[in-house]
Structure formats: structure tokens, C-alpha cells
């Protein structure tokens, strides 16, 4: 797996078929953040339960994927595959942080993504609900903006 392959998965470019078949929706790029941590979840059940207390729509797609909010939707996915540790090491090396050595040991992440057309205020509010709940459940974690390369 190449450096930052996970960033390539977040958008699908429009093709010539999209321009000649106007009835089909053109896939737009998505913005994404990652919450990196160690050994926190086997699935998203705890996070889904924590988010249920808010008055926002919540749909479970699979045990590792939920959609939170409406009309703006925050796509929440848990990644626990073996490549997450390698990618965490690459991120820690490429985007220095005062705790880079701890970040390099992260073997799990929650990926938050949203459509670039969604209202930024609504998305900020949704992230403001998800990120603290994830932090409460897993303890120490780091939030990374994949598009700007910044830590939060």
C-alpha cells in the first residue's frame, strides 16, 4: 500500500459518461477527518449508543459504518484493518505532532467524511458531537484533517 492511499479512496472523479448522461448523479469529492487511537472499538455500537442521545438522525449501515445527521450527513466509519497502523506511522512521520511517537502506534481510526456541498456549519456541529463522544469512549486520541494536513 502506497503512502496515503486512504486519501485516494475518498473521491471518485467525474467521467465523460457523467457529462453525457445528465440523469445520473455526479460523484463529488468528500472532505474527511480521522480520529486515530489504539485498541478502542471492535465495532461502532458504543459510539452509536452515545450519539443516540442527540436529536439527530442516525442510520446504521453496518457494524463499522453509521450515517449521522440530516440534511447534512456525516459518514462515520471504523477502520481496524492491519494497514491502519502503517498509515498512522506514515501520517505521524509526514505531519509532525508533539505526540508523533504515540500517534505512530495507533491501530484504529474513525473516518469522518462529508460531501463538499454540505453546509459547513451543520457539519461542524455534527463533528462537535462525534469527536468528543469518541474521545470519551477511547480515551487518548488525535484528530487529523486529511485535506489540510492539520491536527486538532
C-alpha positions in Angstrom: 0.0 0.0 0.0 1.4 3.4 -1.0 1.8 6.4 1.1 -1.6 7.9 1.9 -3.6 5.5 -0.3 -6.5 6.0 2.1 -6.8 9.6 0.9 -7.3 8.4 -2.7 -10.4 6.3 -1.7 -12.5 9.3 -0.6 -13.5 10.7 -4.0 -14.4 9.4 -7.5 -13.7 11.8 -10.4 -16.4 12.5 -12.9 -16.0 10.8 -16.2 -17.2 11.7 -19.7 -20.2 9.5 -19.2 -21.3 11.7 -16.3 -21.4 14.7 -18.7 -23.4 12.9 -21.4 -25.8 11.2 -19.0 -27.3 14.1 -17.1 -29.8 11.9 -15.2 -27.1 10.2 -13.2 -25.6 11.9 -10.2 -22.0 13.1 -10.5 -20.0 11.9 -7.5 -18.4 14.8 -5.7 -15.2 14.8 -3.7 -15.6 14.5 0.0 -13.8 16.2 2.9 -12.6 13.9 5.6 -11.1 13.8 9.1 -9.7 10.9 11.0 -9.7 10.2 14.7 -6.7 8.0 15.4 -6.4 5.8 18.6 -5.3 2.5 20.0 -7.5 -0.5 20.8 -10.7 1.2 21.5 -13.5 -0.5 19.5 -14.5 -3.8 17.9 -17.4 -2.1 16.2 -19.4 1.2 16.4 -22.1 0.0 18.8 -20.8 2.1 21.8 -20.5 5.2 19.6 -23.9 4.7 18.1 -25.4 4.4 21.6 -23.6 7.6 22.7 -24.8 9.5 19.6 -28.4 8.3 20.0 -28.9 10.8 22.9 -28.7 13.7 20.4 -31.7 14.7 18.3 -30.0 13.9 15.0 -31.0 11.1 12.6 -28.7 8.1 13.0 -28.6 5.2 10.5 -26.5 2.1 10.9 -25.2 0.7 7.6 -23.0 -2.0 9.1 -21.3 -2.7 12.4 -18.4 -0.5 11.2 -20.4 2.2 9.4 -23.1 4.7 10.5 -24.5 7.9 8.9 -25.2 10.7 11.4 -27.3 13.8 10.8 -29.6 15.3 8.2 -29.9 17.3 6.0 -26.1 17.3 6.1 -24.8 13.8 6.7 -21.6 12.8 8.4 -20.3 9.4 7.2 -18.7 7.6 10.2 -16.6 4.5 9.5 -14.4 2.5 11.8 -11.2 1.1 10.4 -9.4 -1.7 12.3 -7.6 -3.4 9.4 -3.8 -4.1 9.6 -3.0 -1.2 7.3 -4.2 1.4 9.8 -1.0 1.1 11.9 1.2 1.5 8.8 -0.8 4.6 7.7 -0.7 6.1 11.2 3.1 5.7 11.1 3.2 7.5 7.7 0.9 10.3 8.9 3.0 10.8 12.1 6.2 11.0 10.0 4.8 13.3 7.3 2.8 15.6 9.6 4.7 16.2 12.8 2.9 16.5 16.1 4.3 16.8 19.6 3.0 13.3 20.3 4.0 11.7 16.9 5.5 8.7 18.6 2.2 7.9 20.3 0.3 8.6 17.0 2.5 6.2 15.2 1.2 3.4 17.4 -2.5 3.9 16.5 -4.0 0.8 15.1 -7.6 2.0 14.8 -9.3 5.1 13.4 -12.7 6.6 12.9 -13.0 8.2 9.5 -15.4 11.1 9.3 -16.4 12.3 5.8 -18.9 14.6 4.2 -19.9 15.9 0.9 -18.2 19.2 0.0 -21.6 20.7 -0.8 -22.9 20.2 2.7 -23.4 23.2 5.0 -20.1 23.7 6.8 -21.9 24.9 9.9 -24.0 21.8 10.1 -21.0 19.6 9.6 -19.0 21.4 12.2 -21.9 20.8 14.7 -22.0 17.1 13.8 -18.3 16.7 14.2 -18.6 18.6 17.5 -20.9 15.8 18.7 -19.0 12.8 17.3 -15.4 13.7 18.2 -15.9 14.3 22.0 -18.0 11.1 22.3 -15.3 9.1 20.5 -12.7 10.7 22.8 -14.8 9.9 25.9 -15.1 6.2 24.8 -11.4 5.6 23.7 -9.5 7.9 25.9 -6.5 9.3 24.2 -7.0 10.1 20.5 -5.8 12.5 17.8 -8.0 14.2 15.2 -6.4 14.8 11.8 -7.8 16.8 8.9 -6.8 14.8 5.8 -7.4 17.7 3.4 -5.3 20.4 5.1 -2.8 18.1 6.9 -3.6 19.7 10.3 -4.0 18.2 13.7 -6.9 19.2 16.0 
